[in-house]
Amino acid sequence: MSVDEPTILVVDDEKDVTDLYATWLEDSLDVRRAYEGREALELLDDEVVVVLLDRRMPGLSGDEVLAELRNRGLHSRVVMVTAVKPDFDIIEMGFDDYLVKPVSKDDLYTTVEGMLTRVEYDDQMQEYFSLVSKVAVLEAEKPEEELAESDEYRQLSTRVDELRETVDDARSTLDGHDDFVGAFQDLT
């Protein structure tokens, strides 16, 4: 394993499932394996960038692991990979994606790649979203003449344009991830 490979944590109480997912991903990623919730919490640290997490496990559930991960302030991207069909309870949960088993190798790999892209571009995307919002508010509230005379507005617009190219590159990588694609479409 190269030191530069992102660290992924696969958590599932079904040992065969954990091992299968890990095997699919370990050629290009540093993969840690946990077979129950408490073990997952022991393996979680700042190095883990993506967690593949089963929801229904004996002892400490995936929902509880997710809550503790967020309580610790870890910024790992979390994909719930579970046989539990999503319901309205997922609205308040702090995960990044939700896959219902069975999951194919291609789907799992594509999802992990999308999460890695989100990690890589997260700060820039957040800045972009914030700046676009400011532009929209200013354009809605100020007359064009006042905007045209403002150095601050021109600098803000220039920064949005600079970030747009990076964000557009990330957007093309995120095709198939409806949450981010939808957000980009709303902004553009």
Backbone as CSV, one residue per row, in Angstrom:
resi,resn,N_x,N_y,N_z,CA_x,CA_y,CA_z,C_x,C_y,C_z
1,MET,0.828,-1.189,0.000,0.000,0.000,0.000,0.875,1.257,0.000
2,SER,0.507,2.188,-0.840,1.174,3.482,-0.878,0.617,4.356,0.233
3,VAL,1.461,5.200,0.757,1.043,6.108,1.820,-0.033,7.077,1.310
4,ASP,-0.034,7.328,-0.009,-0.960,8.290,-0.585,-2.358,7.730,-0.824
5,GLU,-2.555,6.439,-0.652,-3.869,5.859,-0.909,-4.847,6.251,0.187
6,PRO,-6.044,6.687,-0.200,-7.056,7.048,0.801,-7.436,5.846,1.660
7,THR,-7.775,6.122,2.910,-8.177,5.066,3.841,-9.694,4.979,3.897
8,ILE,-10.186,3.763,3.710,-11.606,3.448,3.719,-11.853,2.461,4.854
9,LEU,-12.969,2.638,5.557,-13.370,1.687,6.590,-14.650,1.006,6.135
10,VAL,-14.611,-0.328,6.063,-15.784,-1.127,5.707,-16.305,-1.765,6.988
11,VAL,-17.593,-1.517,7.289,-18.194,-2.017,8.526,-19.464,-2.797,8.203
12,ASP,-19.456,-4.086,8.507,-20.643,-4.929,8.325,-20.494,-6.129,9.245
13,ASP,-21.569,-6.510,9.905,-21.497,-7.653,10.810,-21.444,-8.983,10.060
14,GLU,-21.751,-8.971,8.772,-21.595,-10.173,7.954,-20.171,-10.190,7.427
15,LYS,-19.352,-11.056,8.010,-17.922,-11.099,7.690,-17.676,-11.257,6.196
16,ASP,-18.451,-12.121,5.536,-18.264,-12.340,4.099,-18.503,-11.060,3.299
17,VAL,-19.494,-10.268,3.697,-19.805,-9.023,3.003,-18.670,-8.013,3.209
18,THR,-18.227,-7.860,4.443,-17.116,-6.951,4.743,-15.891,-7.324,3.923
19,ASP,-15.553,-8.603,3.935,-14.367,-9.061,3.222,-14.502,-8.895,1.710
20,LEU,-15.700,-9.119,1.185,-15.928,-8.951,-0.249,-15.735,-7.495,-0.657
21,TYR,-16.378,-6.574,0.050,-16.233,-5.151,-0.265,-14.778,-4.723,-0.158
22,ALA,-14.110,-5.162,0.896,-12.698,-4.808,1.092,-11.847,-5.334,-0.058
23,THR,-12.094,-6.551,-0.476,-11.343,-7.139,-1.584,-11.558,-6.356,-2.871
24,TRP,-12.789,-5.920,-3.116,-13.083,-5.135,-4.310,-12.305,-3.818,-4.336
25,LEU,-12.055,-3.241,-3.178,-11.499,-1.886,-3.102,-10.014,-1.820,-2.783
26,GLU,-9.438,-2.896,-2.240,-8.090,-2.781,-1.696,-6.973,-2.684,-2.735
27,ASP,-7.274,-2.875,-4.011,-6.229,-2.685,-5.022,-5.822,-1.226,-5.150
28,SER,-6.761,-0.320,-4.895,-6.452,1.098,-5.081,-6.637,1.935,-3.812
29,LEU,-7.043,1.293,-2.720,-7.310,2.026,-1.484,-6.729,1.282,-0.289
30,ASP,-6.467,2.016,0.774,-6.077,1.415,2.050,-7.385,1.092,2.774
31,VAL,-7.690,-0.191,2.945,-8.990,-0.600,3.480,-8.826,-1.201,4.882
32,ARG,-9.612,-0.665,5.798,-9.721,-1.235,7.142,-11.045,-1.980,7.215
33,ARG,-11.089,-3.030,8.026,-12.303,-3.837,8.160,-12.752,-3.880,9.614
34,ALA,-14.063,-3.736,9.800,-14.657,-3.891,11.131,-15.898,-4.760,10.975
35,TYR,-16.060,-5.695,11.900,-17.161,-6.650,11.809,-18.283,-6.357,12.796
36,GLU,-18.174,-5.233,13.497,-19.248,-4.779,14.386,-18.992,-3.328,14.761
37,GLY,-20.005,-2.683,15.329,-19.970,-1.258,15.575,-18.869,-0.773,16.503
38,ARG,-18.664,-1.460,17.614,-17.640,-1.015,18.561,-16.243,-1.091,17.946
39,GLU,-15.999,-2.138,17.186,-14.711,-2.268,16.497,-14.546,-1.122,15.486
40,ALA,-15.627,-0.751,14.819,-15.578,0.356,13.863,-15.147,1.639,14.563
41,LEU,-15.715,1.913,15.730,-15.367,3.134,16.464,-13.897,3.130,16.883
42,GLU,-13.356,1.947,17.189,-11.942,1.849,17.543,-11.045,2.151,16.342
43,LEU,-11.502,1.812,15.147,-10.699,2.003,13.938,-10.873,3.377,13.300
44,LEU,-11.871,4.118,13.748,-12.138,5.447,13.171,-11.157,6.477,13.698
45,ASP,-10.545,7.200,12.773,-9.681,8.321,13.117,-9.674,9.283,11.940
46,ASP,-8.851,10.318,12.025,-8.809,11.346,10.981,-8.320,10.832,9.634
47,GLU,-7.666,9.681,9.610,-7.169,9.130,8.346,-8.279,8.512,7.501
48,VAL,-9.371,8.100,8.120,-10.462,7.449,7.390,-11.257,8.514,6.648
49,VAL,-11.237,8.443,5.311,-11.932,9.448,4.520,-13.324,8.991,4.085
50,VAL,-13.524,7.680,3.976,-14.836,7.148,3.596,-15.140,5.940,4.472
51,VAL,-16.384,5.885,4.959,-16.857,4.744,5.742,-18.020,4.107,4.984
52,LEU,-17.923,2.809,4.735,-19.035,2.034,4.191,-19.650,1.321,5.383
53,LEU,-20.891,1.657,5.717,-21.459,1.295,7.009,-22.811,0.613,6.882
54,ASP,-22.900,-0.598,7.426,-24.179,-1.303,7.496,-25.014,-0.676,8.606
55,ARG,-26.320,-0.599,8.396,-27.187,0.003,9.424,-27.558,-0.981,10.522
56,ARG,-27.954,-2.173,10.139,-28.483,-3.124,11.103,-27.401,-4.114,11.507
57,MET,-26.869,-3.898,12.721,-25.857,-4.792,13.274,-26.205,-5.039,14.735
58,PRO,-25.898,-6.231,15.234,-26.133,-6.484,16.662,-25.178,-5.635,17.504
59,GLY,-25.583,-5.358,18.709,-24.750,-4.507,19.570,-24.944,-3.062,19.190
60,LEU,-23.917,-2.447,18.668,-23.945,-1.051,18.257,-24.353,-0.979,16.779
61,SER,-25.501,-0.372,16.509,-26.011,-0.305,15.130,-25.208,0.682,14.292
62,GLY,-25.371,0.596,12.985,-24.740,1.553,12.087,-25.207,2.977,12.352
63,ASP,-26.490,3.129,12.684,-27.016,4.457,13.017,-26.265,5.045,14.212
64,GLU,-25.997,4.214,15.218,-25.275,4.671,16.408,-23.811,4.972,16.091
65,VAL,-23.198,4.156,15.249,-21.815,4.419,14.827,-21.751,5.758,14.090
66,LEU,-22.702,5.988,13.196,-22.757,7.243,12.446,-22.897,8.433,13.391
67,ALA,-23.789,8.330,14.356,-23.992,9.418,15.312,-22.705,9.700,16.095
68,GLU,-22.013,8.656,16.524,-20.773,8.839,17.276,-19.674,9.434,16.389
69,LEU,-19.607,8.996,15.152,-18.630,9.547,14.211,-18.828,11.060,14.080
70,ARG,-20.062,11.485,13.918,-20.361,12.919,13.797,-20.105,13.648,15.121
71,ASN,-20.416,12.997,16.247,-20.156,13.606,17.560,-18.672,13.856,17.781
72,ARG,-17.834,12.989,17.239,-16.383,13.144,17.373,-15.835,14.242,16.466
73,GLY,-16.665,14.745,15.586,-16.220,15.797,14.682,-15.395,15.290,13.519
74,LEU,-15.446,14.005,13.256,-14.716,13.451,12.113,-15.436,13.828,10.827
75,HIS,-14.686,14.098,9.806,-15.256,14.570,8.548,-15.287,13.493,7.475
76,SER,-15.261,12.246,7.880,-15.336,11.138,6.931,-16.649,11.193,6.173
77,ARG,-16.609,10.834,4.910,-17.828,10.663,4.123,-18.374,9.287,4.478
78,VAL,-19.675,9.203,4.687,-20.281,7.951,5.123,-21.319,7.499,4.096
79,VAL,-21.161,6.258,3.669,-22.132,5.625,2.783,-22.771,4.492,3.564
80,MET,-24.081,4.590,3.751,-24.795,3.488,4.371,-24.977,2.426,3.285
81,VAL,-24.470,1.241,3.531,-24.597,0.120,2.603,-25.352,-0.953,3.365
82,THR,-26.643,-1.092,3.077,-27.505,-1.831,3.973,-28.677,-2.472,3.253
83,ALA,-29.244,-3.475,3.887,-30.463,-4.097,3.375,-31.706,-3.366,3.875
84,VAL,-31.535,-2.399,4.768,-32.653,-1.627,5.312,-33.124,-0.628,4.250
85,LYS,-34.355,-0.785,3.824,-34.916,0.145,2.838,-35.043,1.525,3.480
86,PRO,-34.688,2.575,2.742,-34.758,3.913,3.332,-36.189,4.344,3.598
87,ASP,-36.372,5.061,4.695,-37.657,5.625,5.072,-37.407,7.075,5.487
88,PHE,-38.434,7.756,5.926,-38.290,9.163,6.279,-37.290,9.400,7.406
89,ASP,-36.977,8.381,8.174,-36.012,8.543,9.262,-34.618,8.918,8.757
90,ILE,-34.323,8.664,7.484,-32.987,8.970,6.970,-32.764,10.469,6.740
91,ILE,-33.839,11.240,6.717,-33.728,12.670,6.420,-32.783,13.373,7.394
92,GLU,-32.857,13.014,8.650,-32.044,13.674,9.677,-30.694,13.015,9.907
93,MET,-30.413,11.918,9.232,-29.149,11.212,9.443,-28.024,11.901,8.680
94,GLY,-26.829,11.860,9.230,-25.698,12.579,8.659,-24.828,11.778,7.713
95,PHE,-25.420,10.946,6.864,-24.616,10.203,5.895,-24.575,10.949,4.574
96,ASP,-23.698,10.485,3.672,-23.511,11.140,2.381,-24.170,10.411,1.224
97,ASP,-24.361,9.116,1.357,-25.023,8.340,0.314,-25.612,7.094,0.965
98,TYR,-26.525,6.462,0.236,-27.262,5.324,0.786,-27.404,4.287,-0.319
99,LEU,-26.808,3.121,-0.118,-26.924,2.032,-1.077,-27.671,0.873,-0.434
100,VAL,-28.638,0.325,-1.180,-29.403,-0.818,-0.679,-28.807,-2.093,-1.260
101,LYS,-28.488,-3.041,-0.369,-27.949,-4.335,-0.792,-29.003,-5.107,-1.580
102,PRO,-28.561,-5.939,-2.499,-27.178,-6.229,-2.860,-26.567,-5.104,-3.688
103,VAL,-25.262,-4.928,-3.540,-24.536,-3.870,-4.222,-23.487,-4.509,-5.126
104,SER,-23.432,-4.051,-6.361,-22.438,-4.592,-7.294,-21.082,-3.941,-7.050
105,LYS,-20.049,-4.589,-7.544,-18.689,-4.052,-7.437,-18.611,-2.686,-8.112
106,ASP,-19.197,-2.552,-9.291,-19.156,-1.278,-10.015,-19.862,-0.170,-9.240
107,ASP,-21.046,-0.477,-8.689,-21.784,0.530,-7.919,-21.000,0.966,-6.684
108,LEU,-20.409,-0.001,-6.010,-19.647,0.318,-4.800,-18.432,1.179,-5.155
109,TYR,-17.709,0.770,-6.170,-16.511,1.501,-6.568,-16.858,2.916,-7.039
110,THR,-17.904,3.043,-7.847,-18.339,4.353,-8.331,-18.750,5.256,-7.173
111,THR,-19.442,4.697,-6.215,-19.871,5.474,-5.049,-18.671,5.935,-4.231
112,VAL,-17.726,5.046,-4.004,-16.522,5.417,-3.245,-15.740,6.494,-3.994
113,GLU,-15.594,6.353,-5.294,-14.898,7.373,-6.083,-15.600,8.734,-5.955
114,GLY,-16.935,8.722,-5.990,-17.688,9.961,-5.804,-17.439,10.576,-4.442
115,MET,-17.370,9.741,-3.417,-17.094,10.238,-2.067,-15.689,10.825,-1.983
116,LEU,-14.724,10.184,-2.625,-13.354,10.688,-2.618,-13.274,12.037,-3.332
117,THR,-14.046,12.197,-4.380,-14.099,13.476,-5.075,-14.684,14.542,-4.165
118,ARG,-15.714,14.197,-3.436,-16.318,15.158,-2.510,-15.322,15.581,-1.444
119,VAL,-14.529,14.635,-0.960,-13.523,14.961,0.049,-12.514,15.928,-0.546
120,GLU,-12.070,15.646,-1.764,-11.045,16.448,-2.414,-11.525,17.873,-2.679
121,TYR,-12.768,18.018,-3.077,-13.278,19.327,-3.461,-14.141,20.001,-2.396
122,ASP,-14.273,19.411,-1.256,-15.226,19.887,-0.271,-15.073,21.370,0.063
123,ASP,-13.884,21.813,0.409,-13.692,23.210,0.796,-14.020,24.153,-0.354
124,GLN,-13.580,23.793,-1.550,-13.861,24.650,-2.700,-15.344,24.674,-3.016
125,MET,-15.994,23.531,-2.920,-17.435,23.502,-3.187,-18.190,24.339,-2.167
126,GLN,-17.814,24.222,-0.909,-18.484,24.997,0.122,-18.285,26.489,-0.119
127,GLU,-17.071,26.865,-0.470,-16.811,28.269,-0.781,-17.643,28.709,-1.978
128,TYR,-17.684,27.871,-2.994,-18.451,28.196,-4.199,-19.930,28.399,-3.862
129,PHE,-20.516,27.447,-3.134,-21.933,27.569,-2.755,-22.180,28.868,-1.998
130,SER,-21.303,29.170,-1.068,-21.456,30.382,-0.266,-21.364,31.642,-1.122
131,LEU,-20.378,31.686,-2.001,-20.183,32.874,-2.826,-21.306,33.066,-3.837
132,VAL,-21.775,31.975,-4.431,-22.882,32.072,-5.390,-24.127,32.597,-4.689
133,SER,-24.335,32.160,-3.482,-25.472,32.646,-2.707,-25.364,34.149,-2.465
134,LYS,-24.171,34.618,-2.131,-23.966,36.057,-1.905,-24.218,36.853,-3.178
135,VAL,-23.732,36.326,-4.313,-23.976,36.993,-5.597,-25.474,37.088,-5.851
136,ALA,-26.174,36.001,-5.635,-27.616,35.979,-5.892,-28.356,36.981,-5.012
137,VAL,-27.982,37.061,-3.745,-28.639,37.997,-2.829,-28.360,39.432,-3.254
138,LEU,-27.107,39.712,-3.574,-26.760,41.075,-4.004,-27.492,41.453,-5.286
139,GLU,-27.539,40.540,-6.238,-28.213,40.832,-7.501,-29.714,41.021,-7.310
140,ALA,-30.282,40.351,-6.329,-31.708,40.505,-6.066,-32.014,41.808,-5.327
141,GLU,-31.063,42.295,-4.535,-31.319,43.440,-3.668,-30.763,44.768,-4.163
142,LYS,-29.755,44.736,-5.032,-29.092,45.976,-5.447,-29.390,46.277,-6.920
143,PRO,-29.513,47.557,-7.249,-29.668,47.911,-8.660,-28.372,47.632,-9.435
144,GLU,-28.507,47.346,-10.728,-27.350,47.014,-11.571,-26.273,48.079,-11.524
145,GLU,-26.682,49.353,-11.510,-25.703,50.437,-11.487,-24.809,50.358,-10.250
146,GLU,-25.438,50.074,-9.122,-24.677,49.991,-7.874,-23.722,48.797,-7.902
147,LEU,-24.174,47.682,-8.454,-23.309,46.506,-8.582,-22.120,46.816,-9.490
148,ALA,-22.382,47.483,-10.607,-21.331,47.797,-11.565,-20.260,48.698,-10.968
149,GLU,-20.616,49.525,-10.004,-19.676,50.457,-9.379,-18.920,49.848,-8.197
150,SER,-19.281,48.646,-7.785,-18.718,48.060,-6.570,-17.504,47.167,-6.873
151,ASP,-16.357,47.556,-6.289,-15.155,46.717,-6.408,-15.350,45.381,-5.696
152,GLU,-16.020,45.418,-4.532,-16.259,44.197,-3.773,-17.083,43.201,-4.590
153,TYR,-18.106,43.685,-5.253,-18.952,42.818,-6.070,-18.147,42.233,-7.240
154,ARG,-17.319,43.071,-7.884,-16.498,42.573,-9.000,-15.538,41.495,-8.510
155,GLN,-14.917,41.695,-7.340,-14.000,40.693,-6.787,-14.750,39.399,-6.460
156,LEU,-15.925,39.561,-5.895,-16.750,38.392,-5.585,-17.099,37.634,-6.859
157,SER,-17.532,38.336,-7.885,-17.891,37.705,-9.157,-16.693,37.012,-9.801
158,THR,-15.541,37.648,-9.698,-14.314,37.053,-10.254,-13.977,35.757,-9.539
159,ARG,-14.097,35.756,-8.218,-13.795,34.530,-7.443,-14.785,33.426,-7.792
160,VAL,-16.052,33.744,-7.965,-17.055,32.744,-8.362,-16.664,32.147,-9.711
161,ASP,-16.267,33.003,-10.654,-15.863,32.508,-11.976,-14.647,31.592,-11.882
162,GLU,-13.685,31.957,-11.024,-12.492,31.121,-10.834,-12.867,29.747,-10.275
163,LEU,-13.748,29.744,-9.299,-14.146,28.487,-8.669,-15.037,27.647,-9.579
164,ARG,-15.791,28.288,-10.454,-16.738,27.570,-11.313,-16.036,26.488,-12.138
165,GLU,-14.838,26.770,-12.658,-14.123,25.780,-13.471,-13.791,24.538,-12.642
166,THR,-13.290,24.743,-11.435,-12.981,23.620,-10.552,-14.241,22.852,-10.196
167,VAL,-15.290,23.573,-9.884,-16.558,22.954,-9.506,-17.154,22.192,-10.682
168,ASP,-17.049,22.747,-11.882,-17.558,22.051,-13.066,-16.806,20.748,-13.306
169,ASP,-15.474,20.758,-13.061,-14.697,19.516,-13.183,-15.191,18.486,-12.171
170,ALA,-15.434,18.923,-10.948,-15.944,18.026,-9.908,-17.331,17.530,-10.283
171,ARG,-18.134,18.408,-10.834,-19.497,18.044,-11.231,-19.487,16.909,-12.243
172,SER,-18.583,16.974,-13.225,-18.531,15.908,-14.229,-18.135,14.584,-13.595
173,THR,-17.313,14.636,-12.541,-16.925,13.423,-11.830,-18.076,12.884,-10.997
174,LEU,-18.974,13.769,-10.566,-20.066,13.363,-9.687,-21.324,12.952,-10.435
175,ASP,-21.286,12.893,-11.762,-22.480,12.466,-12.500,-23.000,11.171,-11.906
176,GLY,-24.278,11.118,-11.688,-24.881,9.949,-11.053,-25.117,10.138,-9.572
177,HIS,-24.577,11.196,-9.006,-24.803,11.498,-7.592,-25.780,12.656,-7.542
178,ASP,-27.049,12.325,-7.523,-28.132,13.284,-7.702,-28.096,14.460,-6.743
179,ASP,-27.633,14.263,-5.514,-27.655,15.354,-4.552,-26.761,16.500,-4.992
180,PHE,-25.533,16.222,-5.422,-24.633,17.286,-5.841,-24.990,17.807,-7.222
181,VAL,-25.357,16.928,-8.132,-25.727,17.373,-9.478,-26.920,18.309,-9.383
182,GLY,-27.900,17.964,-8.567,-29.065,18.830,-8.373,-28.676,20.174,-7.791
183,ALA,-27.770,20.170,-6.846,-27.317,21.424,-6.244,-26.615,22.293,-7.277
184,PHE,-25.778,21.685,-8.120,-25.106,22.447,-9.171,-26.117,23.022,-10.156
185,GLN,-27.127,22.235,-10.522,-28.119,22.716,-11.465,-28.899,23.874,-10.868
186,ASP,-29.174,23.816,-9.573,-29.879,24.920,-8.921,-29.044,26.191,-8.945
187,LEU,-27.722,26.055,-8.843,-26.845,27.212,-8.781,-26.534,27.795,-10.164
188,THR,-26.598,26.952,-11.202,-26.195,27.430,-12.532,-27.343,27.741,-13.397
